[in-house]
């Protein structure tokens, strides 16, 4: 029996745990320093003195040590509240592992996947749901705060999903990209929220537009050439083009880096006028 008890004590007497708080350490010392329970004498036999530590104290100490060894519960990546028949979902951590989002949504019984993808400034926080069950898409809504917004499609701060949602959906939410991270949602760099919004640049020379971008902290990494000016191998990307070529458009590929769409010849005047009219209606200003 002595050997059995010694094995139990040996298991509890684990090596000291590092990183334990002062409060937890004091609690353990109080437990281990507590007065031993009286031991009834037995005829013709004495228990070793080390076994006089109360069994209750040993179990309590073991429980404290086990608590120290448990991994911390992962912080919730989503803040979810139930309001007026909807799950109101706000993303607390835009850079969390998507599996954390999925775990919280599955716990609510929702067959919904949430992805957060890097996007240009115009699309930050854009909520874009897709689903094979198209009839359910109208039930998923972005949450928009009051007041003006300097980006496309408003400035949503979250998403609402009915508590009775029975479909399958994938929701992509755009976020700010880290330095060097490629954008997955892009638009022309003259869109609302982009570096050349309301700046006339269409059909201007490559040198002029490159200077406009440089003044806003953006460099040009490559040029997409028009059909008539393609490379001999049929590709349309070049590392450089003549400064006097004409710019027909452009977009950011990552923070501070742009691609220009260019041509040797000026834009057709009718095409340019149509584009300017469309742009002015959409953004309230002219790009050319």
C-alpha positions in Angstrom: 0.0 0.0 0.0 2.9 2.3 0.8 4.2 2.0 -2.7 0.8 2.8 -4.2 0.5 6.0 -2.1 4.0 7.0 -3.0 3.2 6.7 -6.7 0.2 9.0 -6.2 2.3 11.6 -4.4 5.0 11.3 -7.1 2.4 12.1 -9.9 1.1 15.1 -8.0 4.6 16.4 -7.3 5.2 17.5 -10.9 8.1 19.8 -11.9 7.4 23.5 -11.2 5.2 25.3 -13.8 6.7 28.5 -15.2 4.6 31.6 -15.9 2.3 31.0 -12.9 0.7 34.1 -11.4 1.7 35.2 -7.9 -1.9 34.7 -6.6 -2.0 31.1 -7.8 1.4 30.4 -6.3 0.3 31.8 -2.9 -2.9 29.7 -3.0 -0.8 26.5 -3.6 1.5 27.4 -0.7 -1.4 28.0 1.6 -2.9 24.6 0.7 0.4 22.7 1.1 1.2 24.5 4.4 -2.1 23.8 6.0 -2.2 21.8 9.2 -2.4 18.0 8.7 -5.5 16.2 9.7 -5.1 14.0 12.8 -4.0 10.4 12.0 -5.5 7.7 14.1 -2.9 5.5 15.5 -2.9 1.9 14.3 -1.6 -1.0 16.4 1.9 -2.1 15.7 2.3 0.1 12.5 3.2 3.7 11.8 2.6 5.6 8.5 5.6 7.6 7.2 5.5 11.2 8.2 5.3 12.4 4.6 1.8 10.8 4.2 0.3 13.0 6.9 -0.5 15.6 4.2 -4.3 15.7 4.0 -5.7 13.9 0.9 -8.0 16.9 0.4 -5.1 19.3 0.2 -3.3 17.1 -2.3 -6.3 16.9 -4.5 -6.8 20.7 -4.3 -3.2 21.3 -5.2 -3.4 18.9 -8.1 -6.5 20.8 -9.4 -4.7 24.1 -9.2 -1.7 22.7 -11.1 -4.0 21.1 -13.7 -5.7 24.6 -14.2 -2.3 26.1 -14.9 -1.6 23.5 -17.5 -4.9 23.9 -19.4 -4.6 25.9 -22.7 -6.3 29.3 -22.7 -9.7 29.4 -24.5 -9.4 31.1 -27.9 -10.8 34.6 -28.0 -14.0 35.1 -30.0 -13.2 36.5 -33.4 -16.9 37.5 -33.9 -19.2 39.6 -31.8 -22.7 38.0 -32.3 -25.9 39.3 -30.8 -29.5 38.3 -31.4 -31.7 41.3 -32.2 -35.2 41.4 -33.7 -35.0 38.0 -35.4 -31.4 38.6 -36.7 -28.0 37.5 -35.7 -26.1 40.8 -35.7 -22.5 39.9 -36.5 -19.5 42.2 -36.1 -15.9 41.1 -36.8 -13.7 41.7 -33.9 -10.5 40.3 -35.5 -10.2 41.0 -39.2 -7.0 38.9 -39.4 -8.2 35.8 -37.5 -8.1 32.3 -38.9 -11.4 31.8 -40.9 -12.0 28.5 -38.9 -12.6 30.6 -35.8 -15.4 32.4 -37.7 -16.8 29.2 -38.9 -16.9 27.6 -35.4 -18.9 30.4 -34.0 -21.4 30.4 -37.0 -21.8 26.7 -36.9 -22.5 26.9 -33.2 -25.6 28.9 -34.1 -26.7 26.3 -36.7 -25.8 28.6 -39.7 -24.4 27.0 -42.8 -22.4 30.1 -43.5 -18.7 30.6 -44.3 -17.2 33.9 -43.6 -14.0 35.0 -45.3 -12.1 38.3 -44.9 -10.0 39.2 -47.9 -7.5 42.1 -48.5 -8.9 44.9 -50.7 -8.2 48.4 -51.9 -9.4 51.3 -49.8 -12.6 51.7 -51.9 -13.7 48.2 -50.9 -12.6 48.0 -47.3 -15.4 46.4 -45.2 -17.5 45.6 -48.3 -19.9 42.7 -47.6 -20.3 40.5 -50.6 -22.4 37.3 -50.1 -22.7 34.5 -52.6 -24.8 31.3 -52.5 -26.0 28.4 -54.6 -29.4 29.2 -53.1 -29.8 32.6 -54.7 -33.2 33.2 -53.1 -31.5 33.4 -49.7 -29.0 36.2 -50.6 -31.5 39.0 -50.0 -31.8 37.9 -46.4 -28.1 38.7 -45.7 -27.6 42.4 -45.1 -24.7 44.7 -44.3 -24.9 46.9 -41.2 -24.3 50.6 -42.2 -23.7 53.4 -39.7 -25.4 56.7 -40.3 -23.5 59.6 -41.9 -21.3 60.1 -45.0 -18.9 57.5 -46.2 -15.7 57.9 -48.3 -15.8 54.5 -50.0 -17.8 52.5 -52.5 -21.0 50.7 -51.3 -21.0 52.6 -48.0 -19.0 51.7 -44.9 -20.6 48.5 -43.3 -19.5 47.6 -39.8 -21.0 44.1 -39.8 -23.6 41.8 -41.3 -27.1 40.6 -40.3 -28.3 37.1 -40.9 -31.9 36.0 -40.0 -32.0 33.5 -37.1 -34.2 31.3 -39.3 -31.7 31.4 -42.2 -31.9 27.9 -43.8 -29.6 28.3 -46.8 -25.9 27.9 -47.5 -23.9 31.1 -48.0 -20.3 32.3 -48.4 -19.7 35.9 -47.2 -16.6 37.8 -48.2 -15.8 40.8 -46.1 -13.0 43.1 -47.4 -10.3 44.4 -45.1 -7.3 46.6 -45.3 -4.3 44.8 -46.7 -1.0 44.4 -44.9 2.2 45.9 -46.5 3.2 43.6 -49.4 -0.1 41.6 -49.3 -1.8 41.3 -52.7 -5.3 42.7 -53.1 -8.1 40.2 -53.8 -10.8 42.9 -54.4 -9.7 45.8 -56.6 -11.2 48.6 -58.6 -9.8 51.5 -60.7 -7.6 53.8 -58.7 -9.9 56.8 -59.5 -12.8 55.2 -57.7 -14.2 56.7 -54.5 -11.7 56.1 -51.7 -8.8 55.4 -54.1 -5.7 57.6 -54.6 -6.7 59.3 -57.9 -10.4 59.9 -57.0 -11.6 63.0 -58.8 -8.2 63.6 -60.4 -8.2 64.0 -64.2 -5.8 61.5 -65.6 -7.3 59.6 -68.5 -5.4 59.9 -71.8 -2.6 61.8 -70.1 1.0 60.6 -70.6 2.6 57.8 -68.6 5.1 60.3 -67.2 2.3 62.6 -65.9 0.2 59.9 -64.3 3.3 58.3 -62.8 4.1 61.6 -61.1 0.5 62.0 -59.9 0.7 58.5 -58.3 4.2 59.1 -56.8 2.9 62.2 -55.1 0.4 60.0 -53.3 2.9 57.3 -52.3 2.2 54.9 -55.1 4.7 53.5 -57.6 4.0 51.8 -60.9 5.3 48.2 -61.1 4.0 47.2 -64.5 2.1 48.3 -67.6 -0.7 46.5 -69.4 -0.5 47.4 -73.0 -3.4 47.7 -75.5 -4.1 45.1 -78.1 -2.2 46.9 -80.9 0.9 47.3 -78.8 1.3 43.8 -77.3 4.6 42.1 -77.0 5.9 39.7 -79.7 4.9 36.7 -77.6 1.3 38.0 -77.2 1.6 39.0 -73.6 0.3 42.4 -72.5 2.5 43.2 -69.4 5.7 45.1 -69.5 8.1 46.4 -66.9 8.4 49.8 -68.8 7.0 51.7 -71.7 7.8 55.1 -73.3 6.9 58.1 -71.1 4.8 59.7 -73.9 2.3 56.7 -74.2 -1.3 57.4 -73.1 -2.9 56.1 -69.9 -6.3 54.4 -70.4 -6.8 53.2 -66.8 -5.2 51.6 -63.8 -5.6 49.9 -60.5 -3.6 49.0 -57.3 -2.3 45.5 -57.0 -1.1 45.9 -53.4 -0.6 48.8 -50.9 1.4 51.5 -52.7 1.8 49.5 -56.0 -0.1 50.1 -59.2 -0.5 48.7 -62.8 -1.3 51.2 -65.6 -3.3 50.3 -68.7 -1.5 52.1 -71.6 -1.5 52.6 -75.4 0.7 54.1 -78.0 -2.2 56.1 -79.4 -4.7 58.5 -77.7 -8.1 57.3 -76.6 -11.0 57.6 -79.0 -12.8 60.9 -78.1 -16.3 59.4 -78.1 -15.1 56.5 -75.8 -13.5 59.0 -73.5 -16.7 61.2 -73.3 -18.9 58.2 -72.6 -16.5 57.1 -69.8 -16.4 60.5 -68.3 -20.2 60.8 -68.3 -20.5 57.4 -66.6 -17.8 58.3 -64.0 -19.3 61.7 -63.2 -22.7 60.0 -62.5 -21.2 57.3 -60.3 -18.7 59.4 -58.3 -19.8 63.0 -58.7 -16.7 64.2 -60.5 -14.8 63.8 -63.7 -11.7 61.7 -64.2 -10.6 63.4 -67.4 
